[in-house]
């Protein structure tokens, strides 16, 4: 294996962290012991990649970029804005270990880096980016824009805040961050390219089927439909002002309501069939 592979493993083997409780409307702050571990992770990445720009960002993301300082600053800003918005409205629990985040400037650099870590498995990992939960590692191609970086960083944070979250919610929530802006620190999502897929398959998947889907369903043959519907249903809830309340209620009552349907009906104040009818009406307006 190339040098990068050994370094990534070394970073991931660092001790687990204890982070201070998140301050209201801000990013959780590592305590002194956690900060020492995080600083060690930064030094390890700097030593392994001396030409990369490396900084601890938004608490626990060890952001390493292969490019200009301006590009590095932009990547850090993407991470900081997204993380701040997530803790402002949705999340409470914090990660417990560093999250190495390698941001490459284009597809060629991305493929080289992925190959150095995963060898022959690299080509199967696409050209945009991913979060590897086993290695606690994010690798991104920043060439197409910031959407993939914002999407992928949601995954490790959501998994800490809501470990039992079903795949449709995990992917739908992350996909919200692909195309958005921020107002007063809060994320405001826009319709994106996934809406075309959803409209092409309109009503092929019911809301009940989405909310009772398995991991195999979401990552299977119709993954594009599950991603598209998950994203835009959550966006619809956001537009109605219900997303934060639904997310927190579902997370906190998961043991009693593993599908989230009961909490959704309670938060919205309507039965599932009425909620679904309103959602498809909203989708039809976005031609």
N, C-alpha and C positions, 0 to 999 in steps of 0.2 A: 504493500500500500504506500501511497505517497505521504508526505509529511503531514498534510492537512488532516488525514484520517486519524493519526495518532493524537494530534492536538485536540481535535474535537472530543475524542474519548476522554482525554485528560480533563478538559473543562467540565464535562458532564459528570465526572467522578467526584467533583468537589462536594463538601458536606452540604446537607440541607440547611436552609436558612430559616430564621425567625424574623418576620417583618413586623414592624410596628403597625398597629391598627390604622387603617386609612383615615386620614382627616376628611371631614366632610368636603365634598366638591373638589377633591384633589387626588393626586396619585399617592398610593401608600408609600411610606418612607421606611427604608431598611433601618434597623437598629444598628448599633456600633459593631456588634459581632457579625451581623449579616453583611455589613458594608465591607468588612475585611475580606470575607469570602468572595464577594463580588469584585472587589479590587484585584484579588488574586486571579480571578477569571479573566479580567481585562488584561493583566500582564501576560498571562499564558497566550492569549490570542495575539497580542502585540509581538511577542517573541517568535511565534510561529509564522506570522505574516507581517514582516517588518515594513512592507510597502503599503499596507492597508491603513486606513484611518480607523481607529478603534476608540469607542467611548461607551461608558455606562449611561444608559438612557432610560428614562421613565421607570426608575426603580431597579429593574432586574434584567433588562434587555442589553446584552453586550453587543452593540451594533458595530459591525466591521464592514467597511465598504472598500471596494477596489475601484477607485476612480478619483475624481477631483474633490477638494475640500468642499466646494459648493454642493456637489452631489451628496456628500456625506451629511452636510447640514440639512439638506432637504429630506433625506431618509430619516434622520433623527427627529425632524419636525413632524413627519408622518406618524412615527411611533408615539411621540409625546402627545399630540392632539388626540389620537385615537384612544390611548390609554386613559387620558384624563376624562374624556367623554364617557367611557365605559364605567369608570368609578363614580362619576358625577351622578349618573342615572340608574345604573344597573347592578354593578358588581360590588361585593364586600370582601370576600376572601382573597388573599394574596398568594402568589406563587411561593414555592419553598426552595428554589434553586435557581442559579443563573440560567438565562435563556440566550445562548449564542445565536446571533442573527446576522447571517452573511448576505450582504446585498451586492449583487454583481451588476455591472453596467449594461450588459447586453446578453443575448441568447448564447453566443459562443463562449463567453467567459462563464456564464452560468453552467453550461454543459460540461466545461472542463472541470469546474469545481465539483459538481455533482459526481462526475466520474472518479475524481480523486478520493471521494468519500465512500461511494457505493460500488465502484468498479463496474462490472457488467450489468448490474441492476440499474445503473444511471439512466439509460435511454427510456426506461419505463416510467420515469418520474416526471415526464413532461418538460415543457420549456418555460414555464412561468414561475413556479415556486411551490413550496409546501412546508408544512410543519410536521416533523417526525416526532411523535410523542414518546417513542421508545428511547431516542437519543436526546430528547428535549432540545431539538435543533430546528432552526428556521433557515432556509436557503431561498433567496428570491432573485429573480431576474427583474431589475428595476427599469429595463429599457422601455417596456410598453407603458409605464406610468406607475403611480403609487397605489393603484387599487389592489393589486395582489398582496403587497406588503401589509396594507391595512387589513385585508381579509385574513391573512394567515396569522397575524399576531393576536387576533381575537381568540383563536382556538386554545392556546395554552391558558389564557386568562379565564375563559369560560369553563374549561375543565377543572380549574381550581375552585371557581365560585360555585359551580353546579356540576359536580362529578357525574351525576346520573343523567345529565341532559341527553335526550335522544339525538340521533344523528341529524334528523331533519331540522331540529332547533339549532344545533351546533353549526351546521352549514348555512342555514338560512340567516342566522344572526351574523355570521362572518361575512356573508355575501352582501348584507346591508352596507358594509363599509367599502365596497368596491366603487361606489359612485355616490358621493355625498358632499355636504359642506358642513360648516360648524357655525352655530349662532350662540353666543354667550357660553361657549365651551360645549354645547350640546350638539350631538350629531343629528343632521337632517338629511335623510336619504332621498335620492331621486330614482325614478324609473331608469333601469339600464337595459343592456342588450338581452338580458335573460327574459324580459317581458315578451320579446318576439317568440321565444320558444314556448312560453306559457300560453300565449294567444293561439299559437299554432296547434296546441294540444288542449285547448280550453275544455274543461269539464271531464277530461279523461281521468283525472285524479280528484277524488272528493276530499273535502276537508277532513272528514273522519278517517279516510285512508291515509292522508298525510300524517295526522296526529297519532295514529296507531301503527305507523310504519316501523319496520325493523332497520337495523344498520345495513343488512343485506339489500333491502329494498332501495335505500337511499344511494348506495354505492353500486347498484346493479345496472341492468340494461337501460333503465329509464332514469338514470341519475340526473340528467339534464333537466327533466321535468320536476323532480323532487327539489333540486336546487332552486329552480325558477319559482315554483309555487311557494316553497318555504320562505325565500327572500321577500317576495312581493306580498305574501300574506302578513308577514311581520311588518313590512312597510305600511300596509293598509292599517294595521293596528296602531302603528306610530302616528299616522295621519289623524286617526281618531282620538289620539291621546291615551290609548290603552296599553301600549307596549310595555312600559316600565312596570306598571302594576301587574300585568299578566306575567311577565318574566319572574318577578319577585314572588308572586303568589304560587306559581308553578314550582319554582325552586324550593320554596319553604314547605310546600305541602305535597312534595313528590311521593312520599310513602303512601299517602292516602289516595292520591290522584295521579298515577304514573303516566297517563296519557295527556294530562293537562286540560282535558275537555271540561271537567267540572269547574275548574278555576277560570277558564276562558268564559264560560257562560255566566259565571258570577261577576267577573270583572266588567264584561260588556253589558250584562243585564238582559241578555237575549238567549234563546235556544240556539243550538249549533246550526240548525237548518236556516234560521234567519240571518245569522252571522255569515254563513257561506253565501247566501243569496246576495247580500250586500257586497261581499268581496267580489263576486263575479260581475256584478254591475259596475263596480269600480274598474275592474280589469277591462271591460268592454269599452270604457270611455277612453282608454289609452290606445288609440289606433295608430 
